[in-house]
């Protein structure tokens, strides 16, 4: 098993008001087929109001609530 762990920091973050999304730019290409973990430091309320970061649940194909 070949495991390689390192971190890449975004060089810029752009917020798009119209669709409430962000774009992250990195100093190098992130390779397709590689698993990545995105860590975001967030200070604020996490609620169920469907705005900002919010909690949600769904029922999967086996009828389990996720």
CHARMM-style PDB file with segment names, atoms N, HN, CA, C and O in Angstrom:
ATOM      1  N   UNK     1       0.848  -1.172   0.000  1.00  0.00      PROA
ATOM      2  CA  UNK     1       0.000   0.000   0.000  1.00  0.00      PROA
ATOM      3  C   UNK     1       0.894   1.235   0.000  1.00  0.00      PROA
ATOM      4  O   UNK     1       1.814   1.351   0.809  1.00  0.00      PROA
ATOM      5  N   UNK     2       0.616   2.132  -0.896  1.00  0.00      PROA
ATOM      6  HN  UNK     2      -0.132   2.038  -1.553  1.00  0.00      PROA
ATOM      7  CA  UNK     2       1.378   3.376  -0.992  1.00  0.00      PROA
ATOM      8  C   UNK     2       0.497   4.511  -0.476  1.00  0.00      PROA
ATOM      9  O   UNK     2      -0.516   4.845  -1.091  1.00  0.00      PROA
ATOM     10  N   UNK     3       0.880   5.097   0.643  1.00  0.00      PROA
ATOM     11  HN  UNK     3       1.703   4.826   1.143  1.00  0.00      PROA
ATOM     12  CA  UNK     3       0.108   6.189   1.235  1.00  0.00      PROA
ATOM     13  C   UNK     3       0.964   7.439   1.250  1.00  0.00      PROA
ATOM     14  O   UNK     3       2.089   7.429   1.749  1.00  0.00      PROA
ATOM     15  N   UNK     4       0.432   8.502   0.707  1.00  0.00      PROA
ATOM     16  HN  UNK     4      -0.482   8.510   0.302  1.00  0.00      PROA
ATOM     17  CA  UNK     4       1.140   9.779   0.683  1.00  0.00      PROA
ATOM     18  C   UNK     4       0.187  10.831   1.237  1.00  0.00      PROA
ATOM     19  O   UNK     4      -0.900  11.039   0.697  1.00  0.00      PROA
ATOM     20  N   UNK     5       0.595  11.490   2.314  1.00  0.00      PROA
ATOM     21  HN  UNK     5       1.477  11.321   2.754  1.00  0.00      PROA
ATOM     22  CA  UNK     5      -0.268  12.512   2.910  1.00  0.00      PROA
ATOM     23  C   UNK     5       0.461  13.848   2.917  1.00  0.00      PROA
ATOM     24  O   UNK     5       1.599  13.945   3.375  1.00  0.00      PROA
ATOM     25  N   UNK     6      -0.198  14.860   2.411  1.00  0.00      PROA
ATOM     26  HN  UNK     6      -1.123  14.781   2.040  1.00  0.00      PROA
ATOM     27  CA  UNK     6       0.332  16.211   2.451  1.00  0.00      PROA
ATOM     28  C   UNK     6      -0.850  17.165   2.373  1.00  0.00      PROA
ATOM     29  O   UNK     6      -1.973  16.741   2.100  1.00  0.00      PROA
ATOM     30  N   UNK     7      -0.612  18.426   2.604  1.00  0.00      PROA
ATOM     31  HN  UNK     7       0.300  18.771   2.826  1.00  0.00      PROA
ATOM     32  CA  UNK     7      -1.708  19.393   2.528  1.00  0.00      PROA
ATOM     33  C   UNK     7      -1.413  20.429   1.454  1.00  0.00      PROA
ATOM     34  O   UNK     7      -0.259  20.737   1.158  1.00  0.00      PROA
ATOM     35  N   UNK     8      -2.469  20.949   0.891  1.00  0.00      PROA
ATOM     36  HN  UNK     8      -3.407  20.699   1.132  1.00  0.00      PROA
ATOM     37  CA  UNK     8      -2.385  22.004  -0.111  1.00  0.00      PROA
ATOM     38  C   UNK     8      -3.312  23.112   0.363  1.00  0.00      PROA
ATOM     39  O   UNK     8      -4.485  22.863   0.643  1.00  0.00      PROA
ATOM     40  N   UNK     9      -2.805  24.317   0.453  1.00  0.00      PROA
ATOM     41  HN  UNK     9      -1.852  24.519   0.225  1.00  0.00      PROA
ATOM     42  CA  UNK     9      -3.599  25.458   0.903  1.00  0.00      PROA
ATOM     43  C   UNK     9      -4.080  26.254  -0.303  1.00  0.00      PROA
ATOM     44  O   UNK     9      -3.312  26.519  -1.228  1.00  0.00      PROA
ATOM     45  N   UNK    10      -5.341  26.630  -0.286  1.00  0.00      PROA
ATOM     46  HN  UNK    10      -5.965  26.415   0.466  1.00  0.00      PROA
ATOM     47  CA  UNK    10      -5.900  27.425  -1.383  1.00  0.00      PROA
ATOM     48  C   UNK    10      -5.180  28.765  -1.465  1.00  0.00      PROA
ATOM     49  O   UNK    10      -4.904  29.397  -0.445  1.00  0.00      PROA
ATOM     50  N   UNK    11      -4.881  29.191  -2.686  1.00  0.00      PROA
ATOM     51  HN  UNK    11      -5.106  28.678  -3.515  1.00  0.00      PROA
ATOM     52  CA  UNK    11      -4.225  30.483  -2.886  1.00  0.00      PROA
ATOM     53  C   UNK    11      -5.238  31.617  -2.972  1.00  0.00      PROA
ATOM     54  O   UNK    11      -4.899  32.778  -2.745  1.00  0.00      PROA
ATOM     55  N   UNK    12      -6.490  31.275  -3.301  1.00  0.00      PROA
ATOM     56  HN  UNK    12      -6.765  30.331  -3.485  1.00  0.00      PROA
ATOM     57  CA  UNK    12      -7.546  32.287  -3.280  1.00  0.00      PROA
ATOM     58  C   UNK    12      -8.896  31.614  -3.063  1.00  0.00      PROA
ATOM     59  O   UNK    12      -9.113  30.461  -3.436  1.00  0.00      PROA
ATOM     60  N   UNK    13      -9.788  32.371  -2.450  1.00  0.00      PROA
ATOM     61  HN  UNK    13      -9.612  33.308  -2.147  1.00  0.00      PROA
ATOM     62  CA  UNK    13     -11.162  31.925  -2.212  1.00  0.00      PROA
ATOM     63  C   UNK    13     -12.078  33.042  -2.689  1.00  0.00      PROA
ATOM     64  O   UNK    13     -11.974  34.176  -2.222  1.00  0.00      PROA
ATOM     65  N   UNK    14     -12.972  32.726  -3.616  1.00  0.00      PROA
ATOM     66  HN  UNK    14     -13.057  31.804  -3.995  1.00  0.00      PROA
ATOM     67  CA  UNK    14     -13.915  33.716  -4.142  1.00  0.00      PROA
ATOM     68  C   UNK    14     -15.326  33.322  -3.742  1.00  0.00      PROA
ATOM     69  O   UNK    14     -15.722  32.169  -3.915  1.00  0.00      PROA
ATOM     70  N   UNK    15     -16.093  34.273  -3.206  1.00  0.00      PROA
ATOM     71  HN  UNK    15     -15.772  35.210  -3.065  1.00  0.00      PROA
ATOM     72  CA  UNK    15     -17.478  34.034  -2.805  1.00  0.00      PROA
ATOM     73  C   UNK    15     -18.406  34.597  -3.869  1.00  0.00      PROA
ATOM     74  O   UNK    15     -18.233  35.730  -4.317  1.00  0.00      PROA
ATOM     75  N   UNK    16     -19.390  33.802  -4.271  1.00  0.00      PROA
ATOM     76  HN  UNK    16     -19.531  32.882  -3.907  1.00  0.00      PROA
ATOM     77  CA  UNK    16     -20.343  34.202  -5.304  1.00  0.00      PROA
ATOM     78  C   UNK    16     -21.722  34.369  -4.662  1.00  0.00      PROA
ATOM     79  O   UNK    16     -22.390  33.391  -4.325  1.00  0.00      PROA
ATOM     80  N   UNK    17     -22.127  35.614  -4.504  1.00  0.00      PROA
ATOM     81  HN  UNK    17     -21.585  36.408  -4.777  1.00  0.00      PROA
ATOM     82  CA  UNK    17     -23.376  35.944  -3.809  1.00  0.00      PROA
ATOM     83  C   UNK    17     -24.587  35.351  -4.524  1.00  0.00      PROA
ATOM     84  O   UNK    17     -25.495  34.831  -3.876  1.00  0.00      PROA
ATOM     85  N   UNK    18     -24.606  35.425  -5.859  1.00  0.00      PROA
ATOM     86  HN  UNK    18     -23.868  35.847  -6.386  1.00  0.00      PROA
ATOM     87  CA  UNK    18     -25.798  35.029  -6.613  1.00  0.00      PROA
ATOM     88  C   UNK    18     -26.205  33.571  -6.389  1.00  0.00      PROA
ATOM     89  O   UNK    18     -27.399  33.272  -6.355  1.00  0.00      PROA
ATOM     90  N   UNK    19     -25.256  32.673  -6.239  1.00  0.00      PROA
ATOM     91  HN  UNK    19     -24.287  32.916  -6.267  1.00  0.00      PROA
ATOM     92  CA  UNK    19     -25.624  31.269  -6.006  1.00  0.00      PROA
ATOM     93  C   UNK    19     -25.069  30.717  -4.690  1.00  0.00      PROA
ATOM     94  O   UNK    19     -25.057  29.506  -4.466  1.00  0.00      PROA
ATOM     95  N   UNK    20     -24.608  31.630  -3.824  1.00  0.00      PROA
ATOM     96  HN  UNK    20     -24.618  32.614  -4.006  1.00  0.00      PROA
ATOM     97  CA  UNK    20     -24.101  31.263  -2.497  1.00  0.00      PROA
ATOM     98  C   UNK    20     -23.096  30.119  -2.567  1.00  0.00      PROA
ATOM     99  O   UNK    20     -23.201  29.135  -1.835  1.00  0.00      PROA
ATOM    100  N   UNK    21     -22.115  30.266  -3.468  1.00  0.00      PROA
ATOM    101  HN  UNK    21     -22.030  31.065  -4.063  1.00  0.00      PROA
ATOM    102  CA  UNK    21     -21.074  29.253  -3.609  1.00  0.00      PROA
ATOM    103  C   UNK    21     -19.704  29.911  -3.486  1.00  0.00      PROA
ATOM    104  O   UNK    21     -19.583  31.136  -3.502  1.00  0.00      PROA
ATOM    105  N   UNK    22     -18.683  29.079  -3.363  1.00  0.00      PROA
ATOM    106  HN  UNK    22     -18.782  28.084  -3.350  1.00  0.00      PROA
ATOM    107  CA  UNK    22     -17.315  29.585  -3.336  1.00  0.00      PROA
ATOM    108  C   UNK    22     -16.479  28.848  -4.370  1.00  0.00      PROA
ATOM    109  O   UNK    22     -16.786  27.716  -4.745  1.00  0.00      PROA
ATOM    110  N   UNK    23     -15.431  29.499  -4.821  1.00  0.00      PROA
ATOM    111  HN  UNK    23     -15.182  30.418  -4.516  1.00  0.00      PROA
ATOM    112  CA  UNK    23     -14.454  28.884  -5.708  1.00  0.00      PROA
ATOM    113  C   UNK    23     -13.114  28.908  -4.998  1.00  0.00      PROA
ATOM    114  O   UNK    23     -12.669  29.956  -4.531  1.00  0.00      PROA
ATOM    115  N   UNK    24     -12.475  27.755  -4.917  1.00  0.00      PROA
ATOM    116  HN  UNK    24     -12.837  26.903  -5.296  1.00  0.00      PROA
ATOM    117  CA  UNK    24     -11.150  27.642  -4.307  1.00  0.00      PROA
ATOM    118  C   UNK    24     -10.130  27.454  -5.414  1.00  0.00      PROA
ATOM    119  O   UNK    24     -10.320  26.616  -6.296  1.00  0.00      PROA
ATOM    120  N   UNK    25      -9.053  28.222  -5.379  1.00  0.00      PROA
ATOM    121  HN  UNK    25      -8.899  28.903  -4.663  1.00  0.00      PROA
ATOM    122  CA  UNK    25      -7.965  28.052  -6.338  1.00  0.00      PROA
ATOM    123  C   UNK    25      -6.740  27.571  -5.587  1.00  0.00      PROA
ATOM    124  O   UNK    25      -6.443  28.047  -4.491  1.00  0.00      PROA
ATOM    125  N   UNK    26      -6.027  26.617  -6.189  1.00  0.00      PROA
ATOM    126  HN  UNK    26      -6.269  26.230  -7.079  1.00  0.00      PROA
ATOM    127  CA  UNK    26      -4.856  26.013  -5.565  1.00  0.00      PROA
ATOM    128  C   UNK    26      -3.618  26.275  -6.411  1.00  0.00      PROA
ATOM    129  O   UNK    26      -3.728  26.519  -7.613  1.00  0.00      PROA
ATOM    130  N   UNK    27      -2.434  26.228  -5.792  1.00  0.00      PROA
ATOM    131  HN  UNK    27      -2.344  26.030  -4.816  1.00  0.00      PROA
ATOM    132  CA  UNK    27      -1.206  26.539  -6.517  1.00  0.00      PROA
ATOM    133  C   UNK    27      -0.826  25.475  -7.544  1.00  0.00      PROA
ATOM    134  O   UNK    27       0.049  25.708  -8.378  1.00  0.00      PROA
ATOM    135  N   UNK    28      -1.470  24.313  -7.493  1.00  0.00      PROA
ATOM    136  HN  UNK    28      -2.181  24.123  -6.815  1.00  0.00      PROA
ATOM    137  CA  UNK    28      -1.171  23.235  -8.434  1.00  0.00      PROA
ATOM    138  C   UNK    28      -2.456  22.475  -8.728  1.00  0.00      PROA
ATOM    139  O   UNK    28      -3.445  22.614  -8.008  1.00  0.00      PROA
ATOM    140  N   UNK    29      -2.440  21.676  -9.781  1.00  0.00      PROA
ATOM    141  HN  UNK    29      -1.637  21.563 -10.366  1.00  0.00      PROA
ATOM    142  CA  UNK    29      -3.608  20.874 -10.139  1.00  0.00      PROA
ATOM    143  C   UNK    29      -3.824  19.777  -9.105  1.00  0.00      PROA
ATOM    144  O   UNK    29      -2.865  19.165  -8.633  1.00  0.00      PROA
ATOM    145  N   UNK    30      -5.080  19.531  -8.753  1.00  0.00      PROA
ATOM    146  HN  UNK    30      -5.858  20.028  -9.136  1.00  0.00      PROA
ATOM    147  CA  UNK    30      -5.434  18.413  -7.889  1.00  0.00      PROA
ATOM    148  C   UNK    30      -5.798  17.261  -8.817  1.00  0.00      PROA
ATOM    149  O   UNK    30      -6.689  17.394  -9.656  1.00  0.00      PROA
ATOM    150  N   UNK    31      -5.126  16.153  -8.669  1.00  0.00      PROA
ATOM    151  HN  UNK    31      -4.403  16.045  -7.987  1.00  0.00      PROA
ATOM    152  CA  UNK    31      -5.247  15.053  -9.623  1.00  0.00      PROA
ATOM    153  C   UNK    31      -6.558  14.282  -9.494  1.00  0.00      PROA
ATOM    154  O   UNK    31      -6.983  13.943  -8.389  1.00  0.00      PROA
ATOM    155  N   UNK    32      -7.188  14.012 -10.623  1.00  0.00      PROA
ATOM    156  HN  UNK    32      -6.842  14.288 -11.521  1.00  0.00      PROA
ATOM    157  CA  UNK    32      -8.400  13.197 -10.676  1.00  0.00      PROA
ATOM    158  C   UNK    32      -8.045  11.790 -10.226  1.00  0.00      PROA
ATOM    159  O   UNK    32      -6.978  11.275 -10.559  1.00  0.00      PROA
ATOM    160  N   UNK    33      -8.945  11.169  -9.467  1.00  0.00      PROA
ATOM    161  HN  UNK    33      -9.812  11.587  -9.196  1.00  0.00      PROA
ATOM    162  CA  UNK    33      -8.718   9.806  -8.988  1.00  0.00      PROA
ATOM    163  C   UNK    33      -8.009   9.758  -7.656  1.00  0.00      PROA
ATOM    164  O   UNK    33      -7.818   8.680  -7.092  1.00  0.00      PROA
ATOM    165  N   UNK    34      -7.616  10.911  -7.144  1.00  0.00      PROA
ATOM    166  HN  UNK    34      -7.771  11.787  -7.602  1.00  0.00      PROA
ATOM    167  CA  UNK    34      -6.971  11.003  -5.839  1.00  0.00      PROA
ATOM    168  C   UNK    34      -8.022  11.393  -4.812  1.00  0.00      PROA
ATOM    169  O   UNK    34      -8.864  12.248  -5.087  1.00  0.00      PROA
ATOM    170  N   UNK    35      -7.988  10.786  -3.642  1.00  0.00      PROA
ATOM    171  HN  UNK    35      -7.304  10.091  -3.418  1.00  0.00      PROA
ATOM    172  CA  UNK    35      -8.924  11.153  -2.575  1.00  0.00      PROA
ATOM    173  C   UNK    35      -8.392  12.376  -1.845  1.00  0.00      PROA
ATOM    174  O   UNK    35      -7.212  12.442  -1.503  1.00  0.00      PROA
ATOM    175  N   UNK    36      -9.271  13.345  -1.610  1.00  0.00      PROA
ATOM    176  HN  UNK    36     -10.230  13.292  -1.888  1.00  0.00      PROA
ATOM    177  CA  UNK    36      -8.909  14.570  -0.909  1.00  0.00      PROA
ATOM    178  C   UNK    36      -9.859  14.774   0.263  1.00  0.00      PROA
ATOM    179  O   UNK    36     -11.017  14.361   0.206  1.00  0.00      PROA
ATOM    180  N   UNK    37      -9.381  15.400   1.306  1.00  0.00      PROA
ATOM    181  HN  UNK    37      -8.441  15.735   1.352  1.00  0.00      PROA
ATOM    182  CA  UNK    37     -10.204  15.791   2.446  1.00  0.00      PROA
ATOM    183  C   UNK    37     -10.186  17.309   2.504  1.00  0.00      PROA
ATOM    184  O   UNK    37      -9.120  17.920   2.577  1.00  0.00      PROA
ATOM    185  N   UNK    38     -11.360  17.915   2.473  1.00  0.00      PROA
ATOM    186  HN  UNK    38     -12.226  17.419   2.413  1.00  0.00      PROA
ATOM    187  CA  UNK    38     -11.477  19.368   2.536  1.00  0.00      PROA
ATOM    188  C   UNK    38     -11.782  19.769   3.971  1.00  0.00      PROA
ATOM    189  O   UNK    38     -12.779  19.330   4.544  1.00  0.00      PROA
ATOM    190  N   UNK    39     -10.929  20.600   4.550  1.00  0.00      PROA
ATOM    191  HN  UNK    39     -10.119  20.957   4.084  1.00  0.00      PROA
ATOM    192  CA  UNK    39     -11.146  21.110   5.900  1.00  0.00      PROA
ATOM    193  C   UNK    39     -11.435  22.600   5.817  1.00  0.00      PROA
ATOM    194  O   UNK    39     -10.690  23.357   5.195  1.00  0.00      PROA
ATOM    195  N   UNK    40     -12.528  23.009   6.455  1.00  0.00      PROA
ATOM    196  HN  UNK    40     -13.133  22.394   6.961  1.00  0.00      PROA
ATOM    197  CA  UNK    40     -12.930  24.411   6.456  1.00  0.00      PROA
ATOM    198  C   UNK    40     -13.124  24.854   7.897  1.00  0.00      PROA
ATOM    199  O   UNK    40     -13.884  24.236   8.642  1.00  0.00      PROA
ATOM    200  N   UNK    41     -12.441  25.922   8.291  1.00  0.00      PROA
ATOM    201  HN  UNK    41     -11.823  26.424   7.685  1.00  0.00      PROA
ATOM    202  CA  UNK    41     -12.664  26.507   9.618  1.00  0.00      PROA
ATOM    203  C   UNK    41     -13.907  27.380   9.507  1.00  0.00      PROA
ATOM    204  O   UNK    41     -13.953  28.298   8.688  1.00  0.00      PROA
ATOM    205  N   UNK    42     -14.906  27.100  10.320  1.00  0.00      PROA
ATOM    206  HN  UNK    42     -14.870  26.354  10.986  1.00  0.00      PROA
ATOM    207  CA  UNK    42     -16.180  27.817  10.244  1.00  0.00      PROA
ATOM    208  C   UNK    42     -16.569  28.295  11.632  1.00  0.00      PROA
ATOM    209  O   UNK    42     -16.582  27.518  12.587  1.00  0.00      PROA
ATOM    210  N   UNK    43     -16.884  29.573  11.735  1.00  0.00      PROA
ATOM    211  HN  UNK    43     -16.873  30.203  10.960  1.00  0.00      PROA
ATOM    212  CA  UNK    43     -17.385  30.140  12.983  1.00  0.00      PROA
ATOM    213  C   UNK    43     -18.775  30.677  12.682  1.00  0.00      PROA
ATOM    214  O   UNK    43     -18.931  31.604  11.887  1.00  0.00      PROA
ATOM    215  N   UNK    44     -19.769  30.101  13.308  1.00  0.00      PROA
ATOM    216  HN  UNK    44     -19.642  29.348  13.953  1.00  0.00      PROA
ATOM    217  CA  UNK    44     -21.138  30.530  13.071  1.00  0.00      PROA
ATOM    218  C   UNK    44     -22.111  29.471  13.529  1.00  0.00      PROA
ATOM    219  O   UNK    44     -21.719  28.445  14.084  1.00  0.00      PROA
ATOM    220  N   UNK    45     -23.371  29.726  13.294  1.00  0.00      PROA
ATOM    221  HN  UNK    45     -23.689  30.560  12.843  1.00  0.00      PROA
ATOM    222  CA  UNK    45     -24.438  28.823  13.708  1.00  0.00      PROA
ATOM    223  C   UNK    45     -24.708  27.814  12.597  1.00  0.00      PROA
ATOM    224  O   UNK    45     -24.831  28.190  11.432  1.00  0.00      PROA
ATOM    225  N   UNK    46     -24.799  26.538  12.953  1.00  0.00      PROA
ATOM    226  HN  UNK    46     -24.699  26.233  13.900  1.00  0.00      PROA
ATOM    227  CA  UNK    46     -25.242  25.509  12.019  1.00  0.00      PROA
ATOM    228  C   UNK    46     -26.669  25.160  12.421  1.00  0.00      PROA
ATOM    229  O   UNK    46     -26.911  24.670  13.524  1.00  0.00      PROA
ATOM    230  N   UNK    47     -27.618  25.417  11.511  1.00  0.00      PROA
ATOM    231  HN  UNK    47     -27.422  25.814  10.615  1.00  0.00      PROA
ATOM    232  CA  UNK    47     -29.029  25.229  11.846  1.00  0.00      PROA
ATOM    233  C   UNK    47     -29.720  24.384  10.789  1.00  0.00      PROA
ATOM    234  O   UNK    47     -29.054  23.731   9.985  1.00  0.00      PROA
ATOM    235  N   UNK    48     -31.018  24.387  10.780  1.00  0.00      PROA
ATOM    236  HN  UNK    48     -31.560  24.916  11.433  1.00  0.00      PROA
ATOM    237  CA  UNK    48     -31.779  23.644   9.775  1.00  0.00      PROA
ATOM    238  C   UNK    48     -32.625  24.586   8.910  1.00  0.00      PROA
ATOM    239  O   UNK    48     -33.689  24.193   8.431  1.00  0.00      PROA
ATOM    240  N   UNK    49     -32.166  25.813   8.709  1.00  0.00      PROA
ATOM    241  HN  UNK    49     -31.302  26.132   9.098  1.00  0.00      PROA
ATOM    242  CA  UNK    49     -32.911  26.831   7.961  1.00  0.00      PROA
ATOM    243  C   UNK    49     -32.573  26.852   6.469  1.00  0.00      PROA
ATOM    244  O   UNK    49     -33.049  27.726   5.745  1.00  0.00      PROA
ATOM    245  N   UNK    50     -31.756  25.900   5.999  1.00  0.00      PROA
ATOM    246  HN  UNK    50     -31.370  25.189   6.587  1.00  0.00      PROA
ATOM    247  CA  UNK    50     -31.377  25.783   4.588  1.00  0.00      PROA
ATOM    248  C   UNK    50     -30.657  27.018   4.058  1.00  0.00      PROA
ATOM    249  O   UNK    50     -30.841  27.407   2.905  1.00  0.00      PROA
ATOM    250  N   UNK    51     -29.837  27.629   4.909  1.00  0.00      PROA
ATOM    251  HN  UNK    51     -29.688  27.313   5.846  1.00  0.00      PROA
ATOM    252  CA  UNK    51     -29.054  28.790   4.527  1.00  0.00      PROA
ATOM    253  C   UNK    51     -27.692  28.692   5.184  1.00  0.00      PROA
ATOM    254  O   UNK    51     -27.594  28.290   6.344  1.00  0.00      PROA
ATOM    255  N   UNK    52     -26.628  29.055   4.455  1.00  0.00      PROA
ATOM    256  HN  UNK    52     -26.708  29.381   3.513  1.00  0.00      PROA
ATOM    257  CA  UNK    52     -25.276  28.922   5.010  1.00  0.00      PROA
ATOM    258  C   UNK    52     -24.934  27.449   5.188  1.00  0.00      PROA
ATOM    259  O   UNK    52     -25.365  26.613   4.395  1.00  0.00      PROA
ATOM    260  N   UNK    53     -24.161  27.123   6.224  1.00  0.00      PROA
ATOM    261  HN  UNK    53     -23.810  27.803   6.869  1.00  0.00      PROA
ATOM    262  CA  UNK    53     -23.937  25.717   6.566  1.00  0.00      PROA
ATOM    263  C   UNK    53     -25.146  25.255   7.359  1.00  0.00      PROA
ATOM    264  O   UNK    53     -25.524  25.891   8.342  1.00  0.00      PROA
ATOM    265  N   UNK    54     -25.744  24.175   6.948  1.00  0.00      PROA
ATOM    266  HN  UNK    54     -25.437  23.658   6.149  1.00  0.00      PROA
ATOM    267  CA  UNK    54     -26.936  23.706   7.652  1.00  0.00      PROA
ATOM    268  C   UNK    54     -26.967  22.180   7.717  1.00  0.00      PROA
ATOM    269  O   UNK    54     -26.327  21.484   6.929  1.00  0.00      PROA
ATOM    270  N   UNK    55     -27.735  21.693   8.682  1.00  0.00      PROA
ATOM    271  HN  UNK    55     -28.255  22.259   9.322  1.00  0.00      PROA
ATOM    272  CA  UNK    55     -27.934  20.254   8.849  1.00  0.00      PROA
ATOM    273  C   UNK    55     -29.015  19.792   7.883  1.00  0.00      PROA
ATOM    274  O   UNK    55     -29.986  20.505   7.629  1.00  0.00      PROA
ATOM    275  N   UNK    56     -28.834  18.605   7.355  1.00  0.00      PROA
ATOM    276  HN  UNK    56     -28.045  18.026   7.562  1.00  0.00      PROA
ATOM    277  CA  UNK    56     -29.906  17.995   6.576  1.00  0.00      PROA
ATOM    278  C   UNK    56     -29.824  16.485   6.741  1.00  0.00      PROA
ATOM    279  O   UNK    56     -28.775  15.945   7.094  1.00  0.00      PROA
ATOM    280  N   UNK    57     -30.915  15.823   6.490  1.00  0.00      PROA
ATOM    281  HN  UNK    57     -31.767  16.262   6.204  1.00  0.00      PROA
ATOM    282  CA  UNK    57     -30.967  14.362   6.558  1.00  0.00      PROA
ATOM    283  C   UNK    57     -31.677  13.844   5.315  1.00  0.00      PROA
ATOM    284  O   UNK    57     -32.423  14.571   4.659  1.00  0.00      PROA
ATOM    285  N   UNK    58     -31.434  12.590   5.006  1.00  0.00      PROA
ATOM    286  HN  UNK    58     -30.828  12.000   5.539  1.00  0.00      PROA
ATOM    287  CA  UNK    58     -32.125  11.941   3.902  1.00  0.00      PROA
ATOM    288  C   UNK    58     -32.273  10.463   4.229  1.00  0.00      PROA
ATOM    289  O   UNK    58     -31.598   9.946   5.120  1.00  0.00      PROA
ATOM    290  N   UNK    59     -33.148   9.793   3.514  1.00  0.00      PROA
ATOM    291  HN  UNK    59     -33.696  10.213   2.791  1.00  0.00      PROA
ATOM    292  CA  UNK    59     -33.343   8.359   3.678  1.00  0.00      PROA
ATOM    293  C   UNK    59     -32.713   7.659   2.479  1.00  0.00      PROA
ATOM    294  O   UNK    59     -33.046   7.963   1.334  1.00  0.00      PROA
ATOM    295  N   UNK    60     -31.794   6.711   2.745  1.00  0.00      PROA
ATOM    296  HN  UNK    60     -31.523   6.464   3.676  1.00  0.00      PROA
ATOM    297  CA  UNK    60     -31.103   6.028   1.655  1.00  0.00      PROA
ATOM    298  C   UNK    60     -31.966   4.899   1.079  1.00  0.00      PROA
ATOM    299  O   UNK    60     -33.097   4.691   1.518  1.00  0.00      PROA
ATOM    300  N   UNK    61     -31.428   4.177   0.102  1.00  0.00      PROA
ATOM    301  HN  UNK    61     -30.509   4.346  -0.255  1.00  0.00      PROA
ATOM    302  CA  UNK    61     -32.168   3.118  -0.587  1.00  0.00      PROA
ATOM    303  C   UNK    61     -32.597   1.990   0.342  1.00  0.00      PROA
ATOM    304  O   UNK    61     -33.561   1.283   0.048  1.00  0.00      PROA
ATOM    305  N   UNK    62     -31.892   1.810   1.468  1.00  0.00      PROA
ATOM    306  HN  UNK    62     -31.109   2.384   1.707  1.00  0.00      PROA
ATOM    307  CA  UNK    62     -32.239   0.770   2.445  1.00  0.00      PROA
ATOM    308  C   UNK    62     -33.141   1.300   3.550  1.00  0.00      PROA
ATOM    309  O   UNK    62     -33.323   0.643   4.575  1.00  0.00      PROA
ATOM    310  N   UNK    63     -33.706   2.485   3.347  1.00  0.00      PROA
ATOM    311  HN  UNK    63     -33.558   3.019   2.514  1.00  0.00      PROA
ATOM    312  CA  UNK    63     -34.614   3.130   4.298  1.00  0.00      PROA
ATOM    313  C   UNK    63     -33.935   3.532   5.607  1.00  0.00      PROA
ATOM    314  O   UNK    63     -34.586   3.610   6.649  1.00  0.00      PROA
ATOM    315  N   UNK    64     -32.632   3.786   5.553  1.00  0.00      PROA
ATOM    316  HN  UNK    64     -32.103   3.723   4.706  1.00  0.00      PROA
ATOM    317  CA  UNK    64     -31.885   4.273   6.715  1.00  0.00      PROA
ATOM    318  C   UNK    64     -31.789   5.789   6.647  1.00  0.00      PROA
ATOM    319  O   UNK    64     -31.489   6.351   5.594  1.00  0.00      PROA
ATOM    320  N   UNK    65     -32.043   6.445   7.760  1.00  0.00      PROA
ATOM    321  HN  UNK    65     -32.287   5.989   8.616  1.00  0.00      PROA
ATOM    322  CA  UNK    65     -31.905   7.900   7.815  1.00  0.00      PROA
ATOM    323  C   UNK    65     -30.429   8.229   7.960  1.00  0.00      PROA
ATOM    324  O   UNK    65     -29.751   7.745   8.867  1.00  0.00      PROA
ATOM    325  N   UNK    66     -29.952   9.054   7.057  1.00  0.00      PROA
ATOM    326  HN  UNK    66     -30.502   9.447   6.321  1.00  0.00      PROA
ATOM    327  CA  UNK    66     -28.535   9.445   7.058  1.00  0.00      PROA
ATOM    328  C   UNK    66     -28.402  10.904   7.438  1.00  0.00      PROA
ATOM    329  OT1 UNK    66     -27.290  11.428   7.497  1.00  0.00      PROA
TER     330      UNK     66
END
